[in-house]
Amino acid sequence: MFEKLGIFSMAQAMAQHAAARQSVIAENVANADTPGYKARDLASFGETFRAGRGSGLRATRAGHVPGREGLQTPPIPSTAHRPGAAAPNGNTVSLEQEIFASAEAQSQHETAMAIYKSALSILRTSASARS
């Protein structure tokens, strides 16, 4: 009955996506003065999650469950250059835009944790009601 709870894997994927996005945003901020640097961002969580859905086992790292064919690796969010006006040195990082993107990623992470806590509470309630 409790073998496959997709809500937990979805919440985990959402939190991982938010963390990966924060990492990309941090790289953008760190390179705000680098000549020719192009600001990057991740594809939305919805696009990434839908692309990674499928049947079968998923390998979480190279060599995981060796000898098994047909394993799926978790989807890696694709990065894309964020459009924007370039500074005279060719840099496209806008610190204001990075602040807003960071706030969005933090909100996404908090949403993932709220989903996880809510699902865990429901699971605990249903498990205690069975005994």
MIKOL-900365 format. One line per 5 residues: number of its first residue (from 1); for each residue z, x, y of N, C-alpha, C, O. Coordinates in nm, 4 decimals, always signed. Each point is the difference from the previous one (the first is absolute). Example, Ala and Ser with C-alpha at 12.3 -4.5 7.8 and 13.67 -1.06 7.14 Angstrom:
# MIKOL-900365
1> +0.7800,+1.3190,-0.5690,+0.0000,-0.0890,+0.1190,+0.0000,+0.0900,+0.1200,+0.0665,+0.1036,-0.0019 ~ -0.1385,-0.1386,+0.1069,+0.0060,+0.0820,+0.1190,+0.0730,-0.0770,+0.1090,+0.0169,+0.0509,+0.1108
//
This chain:
# MIKOL-900365
1> +0.0000,+0.0809,-0.1198,+0.0000,-0.0809,+0.1198,+0.0000,+0.0854,+0.1265,-0.0689,-0.0320,+0.0969 ~ +0.1461,+0.1405,-0.0978,+0.0101,+0.0837,+0.1186,-0.0805,+0.1294,-0.0141,+0.0212,+0.0942,+0.0762 ~ -0.1142,-0.0886,-0.1737,-0.0729,+0.1225,-0.0250,-0.0935,+0.0380,+0.1145,-0.0100,+0.1175,+0.0355 ~ -0.0581,-0.2154,+0.0220,-0.0989,+0.0280,+0.1040,+0.0352,-0.0783,+0.1255,-0.0255,-0.1200,+0.0096 ~ +0.0825,+0.1879,+0.0831,+0.0326,-0.0631,+0.1278,-0.0822,+0.0691,+0.1086,+0.0392,+0.1035,+0.0537
6> -0.1524,-0.1625,-0.0234,-0.0936,+0.0583,+0.0950,+0.0536,+0.0121,+0.1409,-0.0461,+0.0838,+0.0774 ~ +0.1429,-0.1665,-0.0437,+0.0534,+0.0040,+0.1360,+0.0647,+0.1341,+0.0298,-0.0063,+0.0486,+0.1129 ~ +0.0692,+0.0121,-0.2150,+0.0639,+0.1296,+0.0206,-0.1036,+0.1107,+0.0187,+0.0176,+0.0878,+0.0845 ~ -0.1247,-0.0917,-0.1624,-0.1038,+0.1018,+0.0165,-0.0722,-0.0169,+0.1331,-0.0395,+0.0986,+0.0621 ~ +0.0221,-0.2227,-0.0181,-0.0628,-0.0237,+0.1292,+0.0881,+0.0508,+0.1132,-0.0498,+0.0627,+0.0935
11> +0.1802,-0.0888,-0.1006,+0.0914,+0.0479,+0.1041,+0.0044,+0.1524,+0.0016,+0.0056,+0.0607,+0.1069 ~ -0.0080,+0.0010,-0.2240,-0.0003,+0.1463,-0.0071,-0.1285,+0.0561,+0.0615,+0.0045,+0.0964,+0.0764 ~ -0.1179,-0.1564,-0.1094,-0.1277,+0.0463,+0.0546,-0.0037,-0.0164,+0.1510,-0.0542,+0.0849,+0.0708 ~ +0.1115,-0.1935,-0.0217,+0.0026,-0.0238,+0.1442,+0.0859,+0.1043,+0.0714,-0.0373,+0.0495,+0.1064 ~ +0.1516,-0.0166,-0.1648,+0.0873,+0.1025,+0.0589,-0.0667,+0.1368,-0.0040,+0.0106,+0.0767,+0.0957
16> -0.0795,-0.0450,-0.2058,-0.0700,+0.1281,-0.0091,-0.1139,+0.0086,+0.1007,-0.0243,+0.1059,+0.0578 ~ -0.0448,-0.2160,-0.0370,-0.1079,-0.0025,+0.0989,+0.0562,+0.0232,+0.1398,-0.0579,+0.0751,+0.0786 ~ +0.1699,-0.1390,-0.0473,+0.0617,+0.0187,+0.1315,+0.0426,+0.1452,+0.0199,-0.0163,+0.0547,+0.1090 ~ +0.0703,+0.0079,-0.2128,+0.0405,+0.1401,+0.0096,-0.1209,+0.0912,+0.0186,+0.0044,+0.0943,+0.0791 ~ -0.1119,-0.1223,-0.1515,-0.1218,+0.0802,+0.0145,-0.0582,-0.0157,+0.1399,-0.0503,+0.0961,+0.0582
21> +0.0572,-0.2168,-0.0049,-0.0525,-0.0232,+0.1351,+0.0848,+0.0733,+0.1027,-0.0536,+0.0569,+0.0952 ~ +0.1862,-0.0574,-0.1133,+0.0861,+0.0746,+0.0919,-0.0340,+0.1481,-0.0031,+0.0047,+0.0668,+0.1033 ~ -0.0389,-0.0149,-0.2202,-0.0374,+0.1407,-0.0132,-0.1273,+0.0313,+0.0777,-0.0078,+0.1018,+0.0688 ~ -0.0919,-0.1894,-0.0799,-0.1258,+0.0195,+0.0726,+0.0249,-0.0090,+0.1504,-0.0570,+0.0774,+0.0769 ~ +0.1406,-0.1702,-0.0351,+0.0320,-0.0150,+0.1417,+0.0706,+0.1253,+0.0515,-0.0281,+0.0465,+0.1105
26> +0.1199,+0.0083,-0.1910,+0.0700,+0.1225,+0.0393,-0.0981,+0.1165,+0.0157,+0.0143,+0.0817,+0.0911 ~ -0.1136,-0.0741,-0.1796,-0.1024,+0.1039,+0.0139,-0.0779,-0.0181,+0.1295,-0.0308,+0.0973,+0.0688 ~ -0.0010,-0.2216,-0.0361,-0.0715,-0.0263,+0.1251,+0.0814,+0.0476,+0.1201,-0.0529,+0.0661,+0.0894 ~ +0.1813,-0.0997,-0.0879,+0.0859,+0.0392,+0.1125,+0.0133,+0.1521,+0.0067,-0.0033,+0.0587,+0.1082 ~ +0.0183,+0.0042,-0.2243,+0.0130,+0.1459,-0.0031,-0.1251,+0.0693,+0.0523,+0.0076,+0.1108,+0.0531
31> -0.1219,-0.1753,-0.0679,-0.1265,+0.0595,+0.0455,-0.0505,-0.0619,+0.1299,-0.1199,+0.0041,+0.0279 ~ +0.2088,-0.0607,+0.0504,-0.0401,-0.0672,+0.1238,-0.0665,+0.0949,+0.0989,-0.0794,-0.0442,+0.0829 ~ +0.1098,+0.1724,-0.0897,-0.0594,+0.0973,+0.0926,-0.1017,+0.0924,-0.0668,-0.0471,+0.0950,+0.0625 ~ +0.0132,-0.1211,-0.1870,-0.0945,+0.0848,-0.0723,-0.1425,-0.0363,+0.0421,-0.0419,-0.1146,-0.0164 ~ -0.0321,+0.2103,+0.0700,-0.1378,-0.0292,+0.0418,-0.0856,-0.0461,-0.1175,+0.0010,+0.0618,-0.1064
36> -0.0744,-0.1699,+0.1262,-0.0916,-0.0511,-0.1008,+0.0636,-0.0825,-0.1108,-0.0707,-0.0471,-0.0891 ~ +0.2025,+0.0285,+0.0923,+0.0658,-0.0776,-0.1057,-0.0335,-0.1475,+0.0167,+0.0060,-0.0543,+0.1103 ~ -0.0412,-0.0094,-0.2208,-0.0315,-0.1435,-0.0004,+0.1167,-0.0758,-0.0603,+0.0424,+0.0304,-0.1115 ~ +0.0101,-0.1286,+0.1831,+0.1114,-0.0817,-0.0484,-0.0433,-0.0744,-0.1256,-0.1126,-0.0490,-0.0090 ~ +0.2046,+0.0410,-0.0890,-0.0294,-0.0674,-0.1263,+0.0986,-0.1135,-0.0212,+0.1058,-0.0052,+0.0627
41> -0.1423,-0.0855,-0.1524,+0.0875,-0.1103,-0.0396,-0.0383,-0.0400,-0.1416,-0.1056,+0.0389,-0.0499 ~ +0.1916,-0.1168,-0.0145,-0.0260,-0.0459,-0.1356,-0.0641,-0.1374,+0.0017,+0.0123,-0.0756,+0.0964 ~ -0.0811,+0.0451,-0.2054,-0.0496,-0.1359,-0.0199,+0.1212,-0.0916,-0.0116,+0.1085,+0.0462,-0.0352 ~ -0.1243,-0.1718,+0.0634,+0.1124,-0.0926,-0.0047,+0.0563,-0.0097,-0.1414,-0.0693,+0.0282,-0.0977 ~ +0.1951,-0.0683,+0.0884,+0.0640,-0.0121,-0.1308,-0.0728,-0.1007,-0.0877,-0.0179,+0.0236,-0.1195
46> -0.0241,-0.1346,+0.1770,-0.0695,-0.1038,-0.0774,-0.1260,+0.0536,-0.0670,-0.0248,-0.0283,-0.1172 ~ -0.0545,+0.1051,+0.1904,-0.1218,+0.0572,-0.0567,+0.0332,+0.0986,-0.1116,-0.0635,-0.0006,-0.1054 ~ +0.1630,+0.0847,+0.1295,+0.0387,+0.1012,-0.0978,+0.0568,-0.0638,-0.1257,-0.0336,+0.0421,-0.1107 ~ +0.1189,-0.1426,+0.1255,+0.0638,-0.0644,-0.1149,-0.1020,-0.0750,-0.0845,+0.0040,+0.0070,-0.1228 ~ -0.0955,-0.0787,+0.1878,-0.1036,-0.0727,-0.0742,-0.0909,+0.0966,-0.0754,-0.0432,-0.0304,-0.1112
51> +0.0137,+0.1453,+0.1695,-0.0883,+0.0973,-0.0649,+0.0655,+0.0606,-0.1233,-0.0696,+0.0396,-0.0935 ~ +0.2032,-0.0315,+0.0918,+0.0692,+0.0636,-0.1110,+0.0402,-0.0929,-0.1113,+0.0531,+0.0453,-0.1014 ~ -0.0767,-0.1739,+0.1169,+0.0403,-0.0945,-0.1048,-0.0970,+0.0065,-0.1153,-0.1202,+0.0195,+0.0178 ~ +0.1736,-0.0359,-0.1331,-0.0828,+0.0016,-0.1198,+0.0902,-0.0132,-0.1200,+0.1215,-0.0146,+0.0133 ~ -0.1803,+0.0197,-0.1288,+0.0802,-0.0129,-0.1199,+0.0235,+0.1372,-0.0595,-0.0680,+0.0964,+0.0351
56> +0.1614,-0.0881,-0.1223,+0.0262,+0.1239,-0.0694,+0.1119,+0.0800,+0.0643,+0.0596,-0.0405,+0.0998 ~ -0.0331,+0.1562,-0.1607,+0.1049,+0.0876,+0.0484,-0.0478,+0.0751,+0.1222,-0.1200,+0.0149,+0.0230 ~ +0.2160,+0.0323,+0.0553,-0.0320,+0.0811,+0.1160,+0.0676,+0.1350,-0.0150,+0.1189,+0.0079,-0.0309 ~ -0.1947,+0.0973,+0.0527,+0.0565,+0.1342,-0.0025,+0.0568,+0.0292,+0.1382,-0.0683,-0.0182,+0.1008 ~ +0.1920,+0.0631,-0.0962,+0.0616,+0.0277,+0.1293,-0.0228,+0.1427,+0.0462,+0.0220,+0.0315,+0.1169
61> -0.0657,+0.0552,-0.2070,-0.0327,+0.1375,+0.0371,-0.0940,+0.0562,-0.1066,-0.0127,-0.0559,-0.1089 ~ -0.0523,+0.1662,+0.1416,-0.0921,+0.0627,-0.0951,+0.0766,+0.0420,-0.1255,+0.1097,+0.0550,+0.0095 ~ -0.1663,-0.0803,-0.1245,+0.0634,+0.0370,-0.1256,+0.1011,-0.1011,-0.0505,+0.0598,+0.0202,-0.1057 ~ -0.0398,-0.1269,+0.1781,+0.0930,-0.1043,-0.0414,-0.0611,-0.0751,-0.1175,-0.1152,-0.0426,+0.0079 ~ +0.1874,+0.0261,-0.1132,-0.0441,-0.0641,-0.1229,-0.1291,+0.0677,-0.0482,-0.1064,-0.0620,+0.0006
66> +0.1159,+0.1899,-0.0427,-0.1202,+0.0720,-0.0413,-0.0657,-0.0625,-0.1229,+0.0663,-0.0595,-0.0850 ~ -0.1980,+0.0748,+0.0783,-0.0749,-0.0491,-0.1149,-0.0374,-0.1461,+0.0086,-0.0659,-0.0514,-0.0904 ~ +0.1047,-0.0156,+0.1932,-0.0325,-0.1420,+0.0157,-0.1198,-0.0132,+0.0931,+0.0011,+0.0520,+0.1116 ~ -0.1018,-0.1200,-0.1568,-0.1181,-0.0226,+0.0823,+0.0138,-0.1335,+0.0721,+0.0700,-0.0900,-0.0464 ~ -0.1365,+0.0786,+0.1587,-0.0025,-0.1264,+0.0719,+0.1209,-0.0243,+0.0883,+0.0202,-0.1120,+0.0470
71> +0.0608,+0.2144,-0.0233,+0.1134,-0.0190,+0.0887,-0.0474,-0.0040,+0.1441,-0.0951,+0.0685,+0.0375 ~ +0.1613,-0.1479,+0.0408,-0.0334,-0.0098,+0.1404,+0.1022,+0.0779,+0.0808,+0.1195,-0.0048,-0.0293 ~ -0.1650,+0.0754,+0.1295,+0.0933,+0.0661,+0.0898,+0.0258,-0.0940,+0.1162,-0.0868,-0.0805,+0.0338 ~ +0.2046,+0.0883,+0.0288,+0.0261,-0.0868,+0.1130,-0.1010,+0.0277,+0.1104,-0.0420,+0.1143,+0.0179 ~ +0.0027,-0.2163,+0.0557,-0.0994,+0.0216,+0.1043,+0.0553,+0.0892,+0.1096,+0.1153,-0.0136,+0.0408
76> -0.1987,+0.1046,+0.0061,+0.0372,+0.0850,+0.1122,-0.0576,-0.0646,+0.1240,-0.1209,-0.0214,+0.0081 ~ +0.2055,-0.0102,+0.0890,-0.0528,-0.0625,+0.1202,-0.1009,+0.0921,+0.0668,+0.0261,+0.1189,+0.0184 ~ -0.1389,-0.1729,+0.0170,-0.1022,+0.0819,+0.0638,+0.0315,+0.0150,+0.1485,+0.0398,-0.0951,+0.0672 ~ -0.0586,+0.2169,-0.0185,+0.0207,+0.0239,+0.1417,-0.1344,-0.0097,+0.0700,-0.1042,+0.0346,-0.0555 ~ +0.1095,-0.0812,+0.1756,-0.1205,-0.0098,+0.0807,+0.0341,+0.0447,+0.1402,+0.1139,-0.0125,+0.0450
81> -0.2130,+0.0643,+0.0228,+0.0231,+0.0400,+0.1381,+0.0134,-0.1251,+0.0850,-0.0813,-0.0921,-0.0083 ~ +0.1846,+0.0908,+0.0893,+0.0260,-0.1133,+0.0872,-0.0880,+0.0134,+0.1236,+0.0005,+0.1041,+0.0657 ~ -0.0753,-0.2080,-0.0340,-0.0862,+0.0102,+0.1185,+0.0839,+0.0043,+0.1274,+0.1078,-0.0590,+0.0083 ~ -0.1592,+0.1286,+0.0875,+0.0692,+0.0071,+0.1283,-0.0701,+0.0984,+0.0906,-0.0854,+0.0775,-0.0432 ~ +0.1222,-0.0820,+0.1673,-0.0590,+0.0905,+0.0981,+0.0506,+0.1411,-0.0246,+0.1175,+0.0212,-0.0300
86> -0.2066,+0.0731,+0.0429,+0.0360,+0.1397,-0.0210,+0.0371,+0.0648,+0.1325,-0.0585,-0.0288,+0.1044 ~ +0.1565,+0.1165,-0.1116,+0.0372,+0.0798,+0.1163,-0.1082,+0.1052,+0.0224,-0.0857,+0.0186,-0.0864 ~ +0.0876,+0.0496,+0.1986,-0.1016,+0.1032,+0.0242,-0.0064,+0.1071,-0.1093,-0.1048,+0.0613,-0.0203 ~ +0.2161,-0.0383,-0.0502,-0.0010,+0.1002,-0.1073,-0.0436,-0.0595,-0.1342,+0.0019,+0.0703,-0.1011 ~ -0.0412,-0.1984,+0.0978,-0.0489,-0.0644,-0.1216,+0.1075,-0.0670,-0.0834,-0.0312,-0.0563,-0.1050
91> +0.1566,+0.0601,+0.1476,+0.1110,-0.0602,-0.0730,+0.0014,-0.1503,+0.0255,-0.0157,-0.0436,+0.1140 ~ +0.0346,-0.0367,-0.2204,+0.0002,-0.1461,+0.0154,+0.1374,-0.0629,-0.0205,+0.0101,-0.1223,-0.0105 ~ +0.0960,+0.2032,+0.0045,+0.1346,-0.0531,-0.0216,+0.0514,-0.0620,+0.1293,-0.0021,+0.0628,+0.1058 ~ +0.0481,-0.1870,-0.1163,+0.0665,-0.0693,+0.1096,+0.1452,-0.0203,-0.0421,+0.0269,-0.0733,-0.0952 ~ +0.0662,+0.1368,+0.1642,+0.1408,-0.0106,-0.0380,+0.0499,-0.1441,+0.0076,+0.0834,-0.0409,-0.0807
96> -0.1333,-0.0352,+0.1759,+0.0400,-0.1405,+0.0096,-0.0435,-0.0768,-0.1243,+0.0766,-0.0795,-0.0545 ~ -0.1988,+0.1032,+0.0101,-0.0502,-0.0672,-0.1190,+0.0786,+0.0430,-0.1236,+0.0243,-0.0816,-0.0890 ~ +0.0154,+0.2076,+0.0823,+0.0788,+0.0490,-0.1133,+0.1385,-0.0640,-0.0021,+0.0533,-0.0273,-0.1076 ~ +0.0050,+0.0031,+0.2233,+0.1306,-0.0668,+0.0067,-0.0109,-0.1409,-0.0583,+0.0845,-0.0415,-0.0793 ~ -0.1880,-0.0312,+0.1183,-0.0182,-0.1359,-0.0523,-0.0287,+0.0015,-0.1504,+0.0510,-0.0842,-0.0740
101> -0.1324,+0.1797,+0.0290,-0.0299,+0.0094,-0.1428,+0.1253,+0.0340,-0.0796,+0.0192,-0.0505,-0.1105 ~ +0.0661,+0.1360,+0.1665,+0.1255,+0.0363,-0.0667,+0.0922,-0.1211,-0.0109,+0.0657,-0.0192,-0.1024 ~ -0.0606,-0.0616,+0.2065,+0.0824,-0.1211,-0.0044,-0.0531,-0.0979,-0.1040,+0.0787,-0.0653,-0.0685 ~ -0.2108,+0.0540,+0.0555,-0.0590,-0.0866,-0.1025,+0.0353,+0.0487,-0.1400,+0.0330,-0.0800,-0.0875 ~ -0.0400,+0.2105,+0.0665,+0.0324,+0.0565,-0.1316,+0.1476,-0.0208,-0.0328,+0.0346,-0.0292,-0.1145
106> +0.0523,+0.0441,+0.2141,+0.1427,-0.0240,-0.0226,+0.0244,-0.1461,-0.0353,+0.0795,-0.0301,-0.0891 ~ -0.1465,-0.0594,+0.1575,+0.0134,-0.1426,-0.0297,-0.0495,-0.0313,-0.1408,+0.0603,-0.0810,-0.0704 ~ -0.1699,+0.1449,+0.0289,-0.0530,-0.0205,-0.1346,+0.1010,+0.0491,-0.1043,+0.0187,-0.0652,-0.1027 ~ +0.0456,+0.1775,+0.1276,+0.0991,+0.0529,-0.0935,+0.1203,-0.0936,-0.0085,+0.0500,-0.0269,-0.1092 ~ -0.0037,-0.0223,+0.2228,+0.1128,-0.0930,+0.0004,-0.0347,-0.1293,-0.0729,+0.0846,-0.0569,-0.0689
111> -0.2084,+0.0102,+0.0836,-0.0449,-0.1189,-0.0719,+0.0010,+0.0245,-0.1507,+0.0429,-0.0857,-0.0772 ~ -0.0902,+0.2028,+0.0360,-0.0008,+0.0339,-0.1430,+0.1420,+0.0015,-0.0552,+0.0239,-0.0499,-0.1099 ~ +0.0700,+0.1063,+0.1842,+0.1389,+0.0050,-0.0468,+0.0615,-0.1400,-0.0045,+0.0797,-0.0291,-0.0891 ~ -0.1154,-0.0574,+0.1835,+0.0500,-0.1377,-0.0012,-0.0540,-0.0764,-0.1208,+0.0727,-0.0766,-0.0633 ~ -0.2000,+0.0978,+0.0319,-0.0595,-0.0644,-0.1180,+0.0711,+0.0473,-0.1262,+0.0344,-0.0801,-0.0869
116> -0.0128,+0.2106,+0.0779,+0.0660,+0.0568,-0.1174,+0.1412,-0.0553,-0.0159,+0.0390,-0.0395,-0.1099 ~ +0.0377,+0.0365,+0.2185,+0.1382,-0.0506,-0.0058,+0.0032,-0.1480,-0.0372,+0.0849,-0.0431,-0.0780 ~ -0.1765,-0.0333,+0.1333,-0.0046,-0.1432,-0.0308,-0.0346,-0.0229,-0.1467,+0.0634,-0.0816,-0.0669 ~ -0.1627,+0.1525,+0.0173,-0.0389,-0.0149,-0.1409,+0.1122,+0.0454,-0.0924,+0.0235,-0.0617,-0.1039 ~ +0.0456,+0.1684,+0.1405,+0.1118,+0.0480,-0.0805,+0.1132,-0.1017,-0.0019,+0.0638,-0.0201,-0.1033
121> -0.0386,-0.0434,+0.2158,+0.1033,-0.1035,+0.0072,-0.0356,-0.1185,-0.0900,+0.0855,-0.0534,-0.0706 ~ -0.2116,+0.0134,+0.0740,-0.0455,-0.1112,-0.0857,+0.0122,+0.0388,-0.1472,+0.0428,-0.0805,-0.0827 ~ -0.0802,+0.2030,+0.0511,+0.0099,+0.0480,-0.1380,+0.1448,+0.0018,-0.0468,+0.0294,-0.0425,-0.1117 ~ +0.0600,+0.0905,+0.1946,+0.1418,+0.0028,-0.0362,+0.0545,-0.1411,-0.0204,+0.0754,-0.0251,-0.0941 ~ -0.1138,-0.0661,+0.1822,+0.0460,-0.1385,-0.0117,-0.0505,-0.0630,-0.1288,+0.0749,-0.0671,-0.0711
126> -0.2026,+0.0892,+0.0417,-0.0537,-0.0607,-0.1232,+0.0577,+0.0640,-0.1245,+0.0177,-0.0681,-0.1011 ~ +0.0118,+0.1958,+0.1053,+0.0579,+0.0670,-0.1163,+0.1438,-0.0434,-0.0219,+0.0430,-0.0143,-0.1145 ~ +0.0328,-0.0071,+0.2222,+0.1396,-0.0433,-0.0162,+0.0064,-0.1445,-0.0443,+0.0973,-0.0395,-0.0642 ~ -0.1972,-0.0406,+0.0961,-0.0019,-0.1400,-0.0397,-0.0332,-0.0150,-0.1485,+0.0336,-0.1015,-0.0611 ~ -0.0992,+0.2020,+0.0029,-0.0392,-0.0075,-0.1414,+0.1166,+0.0244,-0.0928,-0.0003,-0.0480,-0.1134
131> +0.1006,+0.1219,+0.1591,+0.1101,+0.0338,-0.0920,+0.1063,-0.1034,-0.0093,+0.0969,+0.0175,-0.0738
//
